[in-house]
């Protein structure tokens, strides 16, 4: 996790509630992740979750998240990710 955080210019945090680690990265530094998954696409059901996450990411990067219509779309994508049986 430290290597990944360093590679992306983020920070590694220990989360006590589930005794695990999270990497926090600024949205402007996520380009290597998108490039990686463009070159090596997911081949499992997680692709659907990733695809919806990319839609949200593009709306935020293009500063559309302040528009009420786009915000509604973001919430719909988020809810489909949260409720997805693929996240279990």
C-alpha positions in Angstrom: 0.0 0.0 0.0 2.9 2.4 0.7 4.3 1.7 -2.7 0.9 2.4 -4.4 0.4 5.6 -2.4 3.9 6.7 -3.3 3.4 5.8 -7.0 0.2 7.8 -7.2 1.3 10.7 -5.0 -1.2 9.9 -2.3 -1.3 9.0 1.3 -1.7 5.6 3.1 -4.0 5.5 6.1 -4.7 2.8 8.6 -8.5 2.4 9.2 -9.1 1.1 12.7 -12.7 0.1 12.1 -11.8 -2.7 9.8 -8.1 -3.1 10.6 -7.1 -2.2 7.0 -5.5 0.4 4.9 -6.9 3.0 2.5 -4.9 5.0 -0.1 -6.2 8.6 -0.6 -5.3 10.2 -3.9 -6.2 13.6 -5.3 -8.6 13.2 -8.3 -6.1 15.0 -10.6 -3.5 12.2 -9.9 -5.7 9.3 -10.9 -4.7 9.3 -14.5 -2.2 6.4 -14.1 -5.1 4.2 -12.7 -7.2 5.0 -15.8 -4.4 4.3 -18.1 -3.6 1.0 -16.4 -7.2 -0.3 -16.6 -7.5 1.0 -20.2 -4.4 -1.1 -21.1 -5.3 -4.1 -18.8 -9.1 -4.0 -18.6 -10.9 -5.9 -15.8 -12.4 -9.1 -17.0 -14.7 -9.9 -14.1 -17.9 -8.5 -12.8 -15.9 -5.7 -11.1 -15.7 -4.1 -14.6 -19.3 -2.8 -14.2 -18.4 -1.1 -10.9 -15.2 0.4 -12.4 -17.1 1.6 -15.5 -19.7 3.4 -13.3 -16.8 4.9 -11.2 -15.1 6.2 -14.4 -18.4 7.9 -15.4 -18.5 9.7 -12.0 -14.8 10.6 -12.3 -15.2 12.2 -15.7 -18.2 14.2 -14.5 -16.2 15.5 -11.5 -13.1 16.2 -13.5 -15.1 18.2 -16.0 -16.6 20.1 -13.1 -20.2 19.0 -13.9 -20.8 17.9 -10.3 -22.2 21.3 -9.4 -24.9 21.1 -12.1 -28.1 19.7 -10.5 -28.8 17.3 -13.4 -25.3 15.9 -13.4 -25.3 15.6 -9.7 -28.5 13.5 -9.9 -26.7 11.4 -12.5 -23.7 11.0 -10.2 -25.9 9.9 -7.3 -27.6 7.4 -9.6 -24.2 5.9 -10.6 -23.1 5.9 -6.9 -26.2 4.1 -5.8 -25.8 1.5 -8.5 -22.2 0.9 -7.2 -23.3 0.7 -3.6 -26.2 -1.6 -4.2 -24.3 -3.8 -6.8 -24.0 -7.5 -5.9 -20.6 -7.2 -7.5 -19.2 -5.4 -4.5 -19.6 -8.4 -2.1 
